């Protein structure tokens, strides 16, 4: 069975971007929620800072979408590559 590379990339992008968005919004409402995760993400994503602003939530969400899309694409591509060779 082959995975849809496009479908996996979109699903992973929405999942990763959505997670970053939800944690960022919850952090705006409750300052201690997810702060360590946001600090780790700020060390990985250039231009993203854990400064508790809505603009930073949007920047982090954008990075999460791109990161998730790349990860989903690579996962599906590698899965299809290895299952084709195993058959």
Backbone torsions as a table, in degrees:
resi	resn	phi	psi	omega
1	UNK	NA	130.3	178.6
2	UNK	-94.2	147.6	172.9
3	UNK	-92.8	145.0	173.2
4	UNK	-75.8	115.4	-178.3
5	UNK	-64.0	-43.9	179.4
6	UNK	-64.2	-44.8	-179.8
7	UNK	-63.9	-41.1	178.9
8	UNK	-67.1	-39.7	178.7
9	UNK	-63.8	-42.8	179.6
10	UNK	-66.8	-44.8	-179.3
11	UNK	-62.5	-44.9	179.9
12	UNK	-67.1	-37.0	177.8
13	UNK	-63.2	-45.0	179.3
14	UNK	-66.6	-38.7	179.7
15	UNK	-66.7	-49.5	-179.3
16	UNK	-66.8	-46.2	178.1
17	UNK	-63.1	-40.1	178.5
18	UNK	-65.0	-39.6	178.3
19	UNK	-63.7	-45.4	178.9
20	UNK	-62.9	-41.4	-179.9
21	UNK	-63.2	-46.7	-178.1
22	UNK	-64.7	-45.0	178.6
23	UNK	-63.2	-40.7	178.6
24	UNK	-63.9	-43.0	179.5
25	UNK	-67.4	-43.2	177.3
26	UNK	-62.9	-34.5	178.0
27	UNK	-67.8	-33.4	176.2
28	UNK	-65.3	-35.1	-179.6
29	UNK	-79.4	-37.2	-178.9
30	UNK	-132.4	104.8	-170.6
31	UNK	-55.4	-26.4	-177.6
32	UNK	-87.5	-14.4	-175.6
33	UNK	-70.9	120.1	173.5
34	UNK	69.2	14.0	-175.5
35	UNK	-62.7	-39.0	179.6
36	UNK	-64.8	-39.8	176.7
37	UNK	-63.0	-43.2	179.9
38	UNK	-65.7	-34.9	176.6
39	UNK	-66.1	-41.3	178.0
40	UNK	-63.5	-44.2	179.6
41	UNK	-63.5	-35.4	179.7
42	UNK	-68.8	-23.2	176.6
43	UNK	-80.9	-17.6	-178.6
44	UNK	-98.3	-41.4	-176.2
45	UNK	-95.8	113.7	178.3
46	UNK	-67.7	138.1	-179.7
47	UNK	90.5	-11.0	177.2
48	UNK	-99.8	130.9	179.5
49	UNK	-127.6	144.4	178.4
50	UNK	-84.8	56.1	-173.8
51	UNK	-98.0	5.9	175.9
52	UNK	61.7	49.1	171.8
53	UNK	-122.7	154.9	-179.6
54	UNK	-65.6	-33.4	177.4
55	UNK	-61.8	-40.7	178.0
56	UNK	-68.0	-33.2	175.6
57	UNK	-62.0	-43.1	179.5
58	UNK	-67.0	-39.8	177.6
59	UNK	-63.6	-46.0	178.2
60	UNK	-62.9	-37.9	177.3
61	UNK	-63.9	-41.4	177.1
62	UNK	-61.4	-44.7	176.7
63	UNK	-63.0	-40.4	178.5
64	UNK	-62.6	-39.3	178.2
65	UNK	-63.8	-47.5	-179.5
66	UNK	-65.4	-44.9	180.0
67	UNK	-62.7	-43.6	178.5
68	UNK	-65.3	-39.7	179.4
69	UNK	-63.6	-43.3	178.8
70	UNK	-65.2	-44.4	179.4
71	UNK	-63.3	-43.8	178.2
72	UNK	-64.9	-40.5	177.1
73	UNK	-60.6	-49.3	-178.6
74	UNK	-65.0	-39.6	179.4
75	UNK	-61.9	-50.1	-178.3
76	UNK	-65.4	-40.2	179.8
77	UNK	-63.3	-46.1	178.8
78	UNK	-66.6	-39.4	177.6
79	UNK	-59.5	-48.7	179.5
80	UNK	-63.6	-37.5	179.9
81	UNK	-64.7	-46.5	-176.3
82	UNK	-77.1	-31.9	177.7
83	UNK	-73.4	-28.6	177.6
84	UNK	-69.6	-38.9	-179.0
85	UNK	-75.0	-27.8	-178.8
86	UNK	-76.8	-22.3	-175.5
87	UNK	-80.7	NA	NA
